[in-house]
Amino acid sequence: MNKWSNMLIGRAIEFNPKETLQKGSLAKKIPMGMLTEFRRKIKGFEFVNYVSGPKFRNGDVLLSKITPCLENGKTAQCDILDDDEVAYGSSEFIVLRETEDTISDFIFYLAISPTFRKRAISCMEGTSGRKRVNENTLKFFEIPFPQKAEQVKISRVLKSLDTKIELNNKINQELEVMAKTLYDYWFVQYDFPNEQGKPYKSSGGKMVYNDELKREIPEGWEAKAISEWVNNDKSGDWGKESEQGGYTQKVSCVRGADLNGLNGKGELKSPTRYILEKNSKKILEAHDLIIEISGGSPIQSTGRLAFVTDETLERFDNPLICSNFCKAVTLKKEKYLYNFVYQWNRLYDHGVLFGWEGKTSGIKNLLFESFVTNQMEVYPKLDVVEKFYEFAKPIHAKKQKNLLKNQKLTELRDWLLPLLMNGQVTVDELDVGLNMAAEPNSEYDNR
């Protein structure tokens, strides 16, 4: 630990710096929901008249001080403001700012490191479920800090890995917009290519009124209950935490909490479980769909969906199953996969599934069988569906490959983080391979 000096956290880092915002003035606010676990980037903001809350500028680090957000790693570095702009956030944030002894990037990585988090968690006070960090106690912990030059080196390595992750996420967002835009154009506006390659409806394609849907749809298309699209043949399984008795089949279990991770919008932490060998038929395969049927929060509907591809399975070391709070289904016709996904997501986004939820002891449950049996949707002709399938398949394959890259980059960053932040290894001591991994990806530089 060459040239590291023990310092009080409150000396090396400024807590809740003084800034001015006029009460009642319109300003950017960062709610807790805009922070993602162990992610540097803030997801967004809202404009709200300022009343109270910690104030900050670009470069400042926002650290959640309340349970369970702190334990879950909700921390971010602000970079969404204009020069000299002041914003404010949740009263449950601690704002950390650089001093003459530290730089902002280093503070962020320190704040998500095990060393800092362990001390912050030990300072929590209050009743169970509402514990908060006592900031004055945290300030007086002493930990080692490197000189600024070393902080720059450490931050550069870790930040370059995060930058690659953020770039992959941005590429995936662009890919998703491409696929979603074409779906809407073809299957919502009905301007799929006609026999002459022109947009069907805009070019005068025949539309026929459908009594079941109460609207016009292209000639030759049908209305079918969702149940006619799917085979419901793979129920969830929770198994056991360890191998015991007949529970010998090792699997990774996707829970409702993992569905966003499968879709590339959050963390993926599917636990390892063991199931009975006779239940191996529940193992998921490419083109299976996973639907959350239980456990929706008061502000979130059940019914979130993810789907499995060959590339998805590469992200797991074990065969994949879904938990018994989810339901796995397969489609009768594989080529309808992406149509089904986007159609289901439209129903979810428009709140249609809210009308098909029941409650058991406060937990919301999707009445799946009733919903899919009664919900009528447009069933397009196969030739148009096949064209969309061929367009969407490579897009989603690329998305999953980027997610796999991000998974490996995150694992590398999380392995390096405690070693670098504790001074167990210096940047100069890293293998050439690790330094290369931290370099920008030339594939993306040429975009």
WOBEL-V518434 format. One record per pair of residues at least 12 apart in sequence whose C-alpha atoms are under 6 Angstrom apart, sorted by the first residue. I is the first residue (numbers start at 0). GAP is how many residues later the second one is. If there is no record, write none. Layout:
i: (I:I)
gap: (GAP:GAP)
This chain:
i: (0:3:3:3:4:4:5:5:6:6:7:7:7:8:8:8:9:11:12:12:12:13:13:14:14:15:18:22:22:23:23:24:24:25:25:26:26:26:27:27:27:28:28:28:28:28:28:29:29:30:30:31:34:35:36:36:37:39:39:40:52:52:52:52:53:53:54:54:55:55:56:57:57:57:58:58:58:59:59:59:59:60:60:60:60:60:61:61:61:61:61:62:62:62:63:63:64:64:64:64:65:65:66:104:105:105:112:156:159:160:164:167:171:178:205:206:220:220:221:221:222:222:222:223:223:224:224:224:225:226:226:228:228:229:229:229:230:230:230:231:233:233:234:234:235:235:235:235:235:236:236:237:237:238:238:238:239:239:240:242:245:246:246:246:247:248:248:248:249:249:250:250:250:250:250:250:251:251:251:251:251:252:252:252:252:252:253:253:253:254:255:258:282:282:283:283:285:285:285:286:286:287:287:287:287:288:288:288:288:289:289:289:289:289:290:290:290:290:290:291:291:292:292:292:292:293:293:293:294:294:295:301:310:311:314:334:334)
gap: (422:140:141:142:139:140:137:138:135:136:132:133:134:130:132:133:129:89:84:85:86:82:83:80:81:79:36:27:28:25:26:24:25:22:23:20:21:60:18:19:59:16:17:18:58:59:60:15:59:58:59:58:39:38:36:37:35:36:37:35:35:36:37:38:34:35:32:33:30:31:29:20:21:23:18:19:45:17:18:36:37:15:16:34:35:47:13:14:31:32:33:12:30:31:28:29:27:28:67:68:65:66:64:50:45:49:305:281:278:277:241:234:227:213:13:12:159:160:156:157:154:155:156:152:153:148:150:151:146:145:146:102:103:100:101:102:98:99:100:97:48:94:92:93:86:87:88:90:91:86:87:85:86:34:35:36:33:34:32:31:30:27:28:29:26:25:26:28:23:24:21:22:23:67:68:69:18:19:20:66:68:17:18:68:69:70:16:68:69:68:36:47:37:38:36:37:22:23:24:21:22:19:20:41:42:17:18:39:40:15:16:17:37:38:12:13:14:35:36:12:34:32:33:72:73:31:70:71:68:69:68:64:89:88:89:51:54)
